[in-house]
Amino acid sequence: MAIIRRQPEPERGITRARTWDPLDMMQELMRWDPFREMSRRLGRDDLTGFVPTFDVKETKEAYIFKADLPGVKEGDVELSMTSNRLTISGQRQEEKKDEGDQYYAYERSYGSFSRSFTLPEGVDVDQIRAELKDGVLNVVVPKRPEVQPKKIPLKGSEKGGEKAKA
């Protein structure tokens, strides 16, 4: 049995002219990766390996980092903080392949990764929390209390405009 991925065939007798759109052309150029083209010619589809993507957000109290790390074990992830640079590194182990197995598609990526983030001054390095649960890494980097936003009371003129009369 062979599994073949096919592109939908165009309807016969109908030719669709592609119009020239500068926006489409620019988007196509921005997606072009010369290294990916080179790796395809070398017979490898992806030279980068496993590269998790991160969501990074700032709240009033902390900086929060989230990454999907499916198949990564807790012992395979390392977090370190040097000065104001947070580094998250690890690896996703490749599953064993039996020589008798025949793959019809091999698209999942494996390997080591490392990401570094430079944080602004005022983070509380001693209170950083990290958790890997259900394949999602959550890292919370709290801000020190003195750098958290504070509400400043506004002192205005006296009620009823008495000050304006004087």
C-alpha positions as CSV (number, residue, x, y, z in Angstrom):
1,M,0.0,0.0,0.0
2,A,1.4,3.4,-0.9
3,I,0.2,6.6,0.6
4,I,0.5,9.5,-1.9
5,R,-0.2,13.1,-1.1
6,R,-1.9,14.7,-4.1
7,Q,-2.7,18.2,-5.0
8,P,-6.2,19.0,-6.2
9,E,-6.4,18.8,-10.0
10,P,-7.6,21.9,-11.9
11,E,-10.9,21.6,-13.7
12,R,-10.4,20.7,-17.4
13,G,-11.0,23.3,-19.9
14,I,-10.7,26.1,-17.4
15,T,-7.5,28.1,-17.2
16,R,-7.1,30.6,-14.5
17,A,-4.9,33.5,-15.3
18,R,-2.8,34.6,-12.3
19,T,-2.9,38.3,-11.9
20,W,0.2,40.1,-10.8
21,D,-0.2,41.4,-7.3
22,P,2.8,43.2,-5.8
23,L,1.6,42.3,-2.2
24,D,1.5,38.6,-3.1
25,M,4.9,38.8,-4.7
26,M,6.4,40.5,-1.6
27,Q,4.9,37.9,0.7
28,E,6.3,35.2,-1.4
29,L,9.8,36.7,-1.3
30,M,9.6,37.2,2.5
31,R,8.8,33.5,3.0
32,W,11.7,32.3,0.8
33,D,14.5,30.7,2.7
34,P,17.6,30.0,0.7
35,F,19.0,27.6,3.3
36,R,15.8,25.5,3.1
37,E,16.2,25.3,-0.7
38,M,19.9,24.3,-0.2
39,S,18.9,21.5,2.2
40,R,16.3,20.1,-0.1
41,R,18.9,19.8,-2.8
42,L,21.2,18.0,-0.4
43,G,18.3,15.5,0.3
44,R,17.4,16.8,3.7
45,D,14.1,18.6,4.2
46,D,15.0,20.5,7.3
47,L,18.4,21.5,8.7
48,T,17.1,23.3,11.8
49,G,15.6,20.4,13.7
50,F,13.2,21.0,16.6
51,V,12.6,24.7,17.1
52,P,9.8,25.4,19.6
53,T,7.9,28.7,19.3
54,F,7.3,30.9,22.3
55,D,4.6,33.3,23.4
56,V,6.0,36.1,25.6
57,K,3.8,38.5,27.4
58,E,4.1,41.2,30.1
59,T,1.6,41.7,32.9
60,K,1.7,44.2,35.7
61,E,3.4,41.6,38.0
62,A,5.6,39.5,35.7
63,Y,6.9,38.4,32.3
64,I,5.3,35.1,31.1
65,F,6.9,32.7,28.6
66,K,4.9,29.8,27.1
67,A,6.2,27.2,24.7
68,D,4.7,24.0,23.2
69,L,7.2,21.2,23.9
70,P,5.3,18.0,22.9
71,G,7.3,14.8,23.7
72,V,9.9,16.7,25.7
73,K,10.6,15.2,29.2
74,E,11.1,17.5,32.2
75,G,14.7,16.2,32.6
76,D,15.5,17.3,29.0
77,V,14.7,21.0,29.6
78,E,17.2,23.4,31.3
79,L,16.6,27.0,32.3
80,S,19.3,29.4,33.3
81,M,19.5,33.1,34.1
82,T,22.7,35.1,33.6
83,S,22.5,38.7,34.5
84,N,19.3,39.8,32.6
85,R,19.4,37.0,30.0
86,L,17.0,34.0,30.4
87,T,18.1,30.9,28.4
88,I,15.8,28.0,27.8
89,S,17.3,24.9,26.2
90,G,16.6,21.3,25.8
91,Q,16.1,18.5,23.4
92,R,13.4,16.2,22.0
93,Q,14.6,12.7,21.6
94,E,14.1,10.9,18.3
95,E,12.1,7.7,18.6
96,K,13.9,4.4,17.7
97,K,13.5,3.3,14.1
98,D,13.4,-0.4,13.3
99,E,15.1,-1.3,10.1
100,G,12.0,-3.3,8.9
101,D,9.7,-0.3,9.3
102,Q,8.6,1.5,6.2
103,Y,7.7,5.2,6.7
104,Y,5.3,6.8,4.3
105,A,5.8,10.2,5.9
106,Y,8.5,11.4,8.3
107,E,7.6,15.0,9.2
108,R,8.1,15.4,13.0
109,S,11.3,17.1,14.0
110,Y,13.8,16.2,16.8
111,G,17.0,17.6,18.2
112,S,18.4,20.2,20.5
113,F,17.1,23.7,20.9
114,S,18.1,26.9,22.8
115,R,16.4,30.2,23.0
116,S,17.6,33.3,24.9
117,F,15.6,36.3,26.0
118,T,17.0,39.6,27.3
119,L,14.8,40.9,30.1
120,P,14.6,44.5,31.3
121,E,16.0,45.6,34.7
122,G,13.8,45.0,37.7
123,V,13.1,41.2,37.5
124,D,13.1,39.1,40.6
125,V,15.5,36.4,39.7
126,D,15.0,34.5,43.0
127,Q,11.3,34.1,42.4
128,I,11.3,32.6,38.8
129,R,8.9,29.7,38.5
130,A,8.8,27.1,35.7
131,E,6.5,24.2,35.0
132,L,6.2,21.6,32.2
133,K,2.7,20.2,32.1
134,D,0.9,18.5,29.3
135,G,3.6,19.4,26.8
136,V,3.4,23.1,27.6
137,L,6.3,25.0,29.3
138,N,5.2,27.9,31.5
139,V,7.9,30.2,32.9
140,V,6.9,33.2,35.1
141,V,9.6,35.8,35.8
142,P,8.1,38.2,38.4
143,K,9.0,41.9,38.6
144,R,10.4,43.3,41.8
145,P,7.8,45.3,43.7
146,E,9.6,48.6,43.3
147,V,9.4,48.4,39.5
148,Q,5.7,47.4,39.3
149,P,3.4,50.2,38.3
150,K,1.9,52.2,41.1
151,K,-1.2,54.4,41.0
152,I,-0.5,58.0,41.7
153,P,-3.3,60.0,43.3
154,L,-4.2,63.2,41.5
155,K,-4.7,66.3,43.6
156,G,-7.0,68.8,41.9
157,S,-8.6,72.1,42.8
158,E,-11.0,72.3,45.8
159,K,-14.6,71.4,45.3
160,G,-17.0,73.9,43.9
161,G,-14.4,76.1,42.3
162,E,-13.7,78.1,45.6
163,K,-10.0,78.3,44.7
164,A,-10.9,79.8,41.3
165,K,-12.8,82.7,43.0
166,A,-9.7,83.8,44.9
